[in-house]
Amino acid sequence: MGAALLLTGCGDGQDPASVPEGWGTLETRSLSVGYPKNDGYAEQPAAERAKSNAAVALQSKDGIRTGMVSVQLDFATGVSDAAGAAAAAGAGIGMNSTRRATEDVRLAGPDDAGEARDARRIDYDFTADGQDDTPNVGTPMTGVLVAGVDSKGVPFVVRLNAVKDAVGAEELDAFVESITVK
């Protein structure tokens, strides 16, 4: 992975995220997030993605989806903080998954975003189910999700799922560090 490119604002009260060199950025009304464009990820057009996703970048090899970055907004009701968003998002990672770590993180964003910059990170492993152009059943996969609530009270979850060992710990950290909440 190349050197990180720091995006800076000019006295606008922003605490912008660091997006690694060679990465693209997915923009939504609640947040922006980097994705490893230099590793073959490409933004999915709105007409092709699931209705529940506000933004998606996919990596495919030989017609198989080997990696996915996705952003879901307003995915849960009754959620008012990062803990609630993480609980709702964590319930969706599936029964065939193993949580490796859960930690509180502070996201980049406007100085006045307050608690909207607080989020929870969950790292997990799972096995592919072979459906919807995913790898063969039983293929080891890894994932990280970051969940929180933006400055307008909208819950969000950002995920990166990939074939295990295709993304390292440094890339997963860079992914989390690339999130800027609005």
C-alpha positions, 0 to 999 in steps of 0.5 A, a space after each residue: 500500500 502506498 503512502 497516505 495522502 492527507 486531505 486538508 481543509 483551510 480553516 473550515 472546521 473540518 477534521 478530514 480523513 486520510 485516504 490512501 494514495 490510489 484509493 477512490 472515495 464513495 460519497 453519500 449524504 451522511 459520510 464519505 469512505 475510501 476504497 482500494 481502487 488500486 486493488 481493482 475495486 470499482 464503484 457500482 452504479 446506483 441502478 445495479 446496487 441493492 436498494 438498501 445500499 447508498 454506495 458500493 464498490 466491488 472487486 471481481 475476479 473471473 466473475 466472482 465478487 471477491 471484495 465489497 465496500 458498502 454503505 447503508 444509511 438509515 438501516 435501523 429504527 430507534 437507533 440514536 448512538 454508535 452503540 445502538 447502530 453497532 448492535 443493529 449492524 452486528 446482528 446482521 453479520 450472520 450466524 456463520 461469522 466470528 467476531 474478532 474485535 469490537 472497539 470504539 473509534 473516532 471518525 474524521 468530520 466537522 469539529 461541530 459534529 460532536 457525537 456523530 464522529 463517535 462510531 464502533 468498529 467490529 472486525 469479523 471472519 465468516 465463510 462465503 455462501 456462494 450466492 450472488 456471484 460470491 466465492 465458493 461455499 466455505 471460502 474463508 472471508 474477513 470483514 470490518 464494519 463501522 457503525 454510528 449515527 451522523 450529525 442529522 441522527 441518521 444511523 449508518 453502517 460501512 462495511 468492507 468484506 473480502 476474501 481472507 488474506 486479500 486485505 491485511 490489517 493495515 488496509 482494514 485500518 486505512 479503510 476505517 481511517 478513510 471515513 469522514 462523517 458529515 
